[in-house]
Every structure is written in C-alpha cells, then in structure tokens.
Amino acid sequence: MSSPAQLPFADLNGVLKAAGEETRLRIVALLAEAELTVSELTDILRQSQPRISRHLRLLAEAGLVERYREGTWAFFRLGDRGGGASLARELVARLDPRDVTIARDRERLTTVRASRAAEAQKYFARHAAQWDRIRRLHVADDAVEQAIVAALADKPFRSLLDLGTGTGRLLELFGPDLERGLGLDMSRDMLTLARARLDRAGLRQCSVRQGDIYDLALPKDSFDVVTIHQVLHFLDDGARAISEAARVLRPSGRLLVVDFAPHNLEFLRDEHAHRRLGFAPETISGWLAAAGLDVVAQQTLSPNRKTEGKIAVSLWLGRDPRVLIAGAKEREVA
Ligand SMILES: C[S@@+](CC[C@H](N)C(=O)[O-])C[C@H]1O[C@@H](n2cnc3c(N)ncnc32)[C@H](O)[C@@H]1O
C-alpha cells in the first residue's frame, strides 16, 4: 500500500481547519461525487450564494478543491494533486454514506442532476427534427467525418457502439462495413429519427436503443470500437462516461471521442443546453488515460471559413492496452 502524502505541519493544520466545519465537509463530500457550480451547491445546501462562495474559497486556498472558470461559469471539483486533495479523498472515504446529512445531500444532488438531464432532454426533444441542420452550424461536418474515418482506418472493425448517437449519423457512416452496430441515446425523439435513418439506409445490422451513457447495461469487452461524438459537452461527468465506455471495449479496442475545442460561444449554454465550452486536448487525454487506455492520436481541426462550421473540433483516439493474440479471436494476453 502506498504511504499517504506527508504535509508540513502548517499545511496539514490549514487543511484540517478548512475541512473541519459542517458545511465545508458537506461540500467536500458532494464534490467527490460530481463537479458542481456555485449555484448547484447553493440549491443542494440551501444556503446563500455568498456563504457558499466563501466556503469554497477557503477550501480552494487549503488545496482541498479546485476551481476552474469557463466563460461565465465557474466549476468546482476535488483537487487532483497535492496533499490537501489526497486528504480530502481520504476524509470522504471515511464518511458513512448512510449518515442522515450526507445521504440527504446526495439525494438532493441526484435531484439537481436529474433536473439538469431533463432540461437537456427537453432541448433534444424540441430540436430533434432540426438536429442535422443545427449540427452544421457549429461543425464543418464533412471534414470532421473524413477525419473520423481516417482515425479508425488503420484497422478494420466489426462492431461499433455509438454513445449519444442522436440521429444515428455515425452508424449510417460505418454501418455498411459492420457486423453489429448499436447506438444508445437517452432521447426517444432522437432515437425515432435514428431508426428512420437506419431503415432508409437498409442497415439491418445496426440498431438503436434508449440508454444512459453513464450506465451502459452492456457486458464488458463487447465492442471493437466505441464512439462518443459531440456528447461530452452536455455532460457533468465526462470522465465517468469515458471510463464506462472503456469498460465495454474488447482487448485492443478503440474509443474515439470527438468534441469541440475550447471556445467562448456562451450562447450555446443558454440556447443549446451545452454545459462545457469545449475541451483542451489534455483534459480528454487525461480522462482516457485515467480509464486505462493508451492515447494513440489527438488532433484538432480548425474551422474552415468557407463552411458553416464555426468552432474547432478535436478528436482523441484511445486504445485498450490488452493485446489479442493473432488468430485467437477471444484469447488475450495481459
Ligand atoms: C449533440 S447530440 C450528438 C448526436 C450525435 N452523436 C451527432 O454527433 O450527431 C448529443 C446527444 O447526446 C445525447 N445524450 C446526452 N446526454 C446523454 C446521456 N446521459 N446518455 C445518453 N445520451 C445522452 C442526447 O440525447 C443527444 O442525442
């Protein structure tokens, strides 16, 4: 077992003082579950915004939590590095989840997340019919699709899982070469359009069904390729979605993530239900690595002035490090 990080006396004292207050300990426990904004914490803890902001500032100063700003929103999460961060995780691990206060906070967190997801779902229900047009407003479709095909071209694959499949465009693109294509999405309206698209294309080997990207209800080691195309910026826990996607990859399987590069189009939050304004290369590479995948490619496509697309789009390719023995389809070596 690795020994715990050691801290100078003054730092340890600072961390303990910061965590040793009821609301702040509750905040630490909540941020161990999800990254949250001040207003979300205010809703859960039922305290005024200035009070919550003050607690967050003290926690951040002591290194227990991290704050990062993205446009007009600020997100908070448990720190990744440093003695304060590791102590925060140890404290949370020692909290009894059945404790009344902690259990009630988690229940409220679940409600906050559910209402956020319901808002996004309403958006997709309202916009499903125009989705393919909206998509072109932000992204130069053709160039991105060419890059997606090129990224996966080095090795043929027979099964594809497309997470947050929307209207099923990626299944249509790769379907003709697949033995099995499956698209999952939480929005029934999107799925109706995806089914119509697959029917029109005669892709009987492809199907779609309702599902949650965080909890795939699929066995591990079941797909050669998993794609997550323009979905992560709607989510509050991209790292968890990536780790769940990595779980269902077969040995040597590949996970392709496509999403916006960092941008400042704040209206996408208000009008298009986005939570994150794009991702830096290292953010998603870090999530892929944390999910146990090797990051084998990363590239960013700048928007082409001549097309409608306005935001740069990045691709990340992760590969499951387990190796399949040639000729032995299901056997693997570590
Ligand atoms: C921007 S669309 C992208 C659709 C498709 N991948 C594409 O690029 O056209 C995002 C999709 O993610 C789906 N989605 C959002 N959160 C989800 C979740 N938690 N589980 C499954 N699907 C989700 C939405 O319903 C929506 O269809």
The ligand as an SDF file (V2000), in Angstrom:
LIG
                    3D

 27 29  0  0  0  0  0  0  0  0999 V2000
  -25.2260   16.8490  -29.7750 C   0  0  0  0  0  0  0  0  0  0  0  0
  -26.0690   15.3650  -29.8640 S   0  0  0  0  0  0  0  0  0  0  0  0
  -24.9230   14.4330  -30.7890 C   0  0  0  0  0  0  0  0  0  0  0  0
  -25.5780   13.3340  -31.5250 C   0  0  0  0  0  0  0  0  0  0  0  0
  -24.6540   12.5780  -32.4550 C   0  0  0  0  0  0  0  0  0  0  0  0
  -23.5730   11.9040  -31.7510 N   0  0  0  0  0  0  0  0  0  0  0  0
  -24.1410   13.5270  -33.5010 C   0  0  0  0  0  0  0  0  0  0  0  0
  -22.9920   13.9120  -33.4200 O   0  0  0  0  0  0  0  0  0  0  0  0
  -24.9260   13.9420  -34.3340 O   0  0  0  0  0  0  0  0  0  0  0  0
  -25.8650   14.7660  -28.2350 C   0  0  0  0  0  0  0  0  0  0  0  0
  -26.6860   13.5240  -27.9640 C   0  0  0  0  0  0  0  0  0  0  0  0
  -26.2980   13.0170  -26.6960 O   0  0  0  0  0  0  0  0  0  0  0  0
  -27.4490   12.5100  -26.0670 C   0  0  0  0  0  0  0  0  0  0  0  0
  -27.2110   12.4380  -24.6360 N   0  0  0  0  0  0  0  0  0  0  0  0
  -26.9920   13.4760  -23.7750 C   0  0  0  0  0  0  0  0  0  0  0  0
  -26.8020   13.0030  -22.5330 N   0  0  0  0  0  0  0  0  0  0  0  0
  -26.8860   11.6400  -22.6010 C   0  0  0  0  0  0  0  0  0  0  0  0
  -26.7870   10.5810  -21.6400 C   0  0  0  0  0  0  0  0  0  0  0  0
  -26.5530   10.8360  -20.3520 N   0  0  0  0  0  0  0  0  0  0  0  0
  -26.9160    9.3190  -22.0680 N   0  0  0  0  0  0  0  0  0  0  0  0
  -27.1570    9.0430  -23.3760 C   0  0  0  0  0  0  0  0  0  0  0  0
  -27.2780   10.0040  -24.3320 N   0  0  0  0  0  0  0  0  0  0  0  0
  -27.1430   11.2880  -23.9440 C   0  0  0  0  0  0  0  0  0  0  0  0
  -28.5440   13.4990  -26.4450 C   0  0  0  0  0  0  0  0  0  0  0  0
  -29.8290   12.9490  -26.2980 O   0  0  0  0  0  0  0  0  0  0  0  0
  -28.1830   13.8010  -27.8850 C   0  0  0  0  0  0  0  0  0  0  0  0
  -28.8530   12.9840  -28.8040 O   0  0  0  0  0  0  0  0  0  0  0  0
  1  2  1  0
  2  3  1  0
  2 10  1  0
  3  4  1  0
  4  5  1  0
  5  6  1  0
  5  7  1  0
  7  8  2  0
  7  9  1  0
 10 11  1  0
 11 12  1  0
 11 26  1  0
 12 13  1  0
 13 14  1  0
 13 24  1  0
 14 15  1  0
 14 23  1  0
 15 16  2  0
 16 17  1  0
 17 18  1  0
 17 23  2  0
 18 19  1  0
 18 20  2  0
 20 21  1  0
 21 22  2  0
 22 23  1  0
 24 25  1  0
 24 26  1  0
 26 27  1  0
M  CHG  2   2   1   9  -1
M  END
$$$$
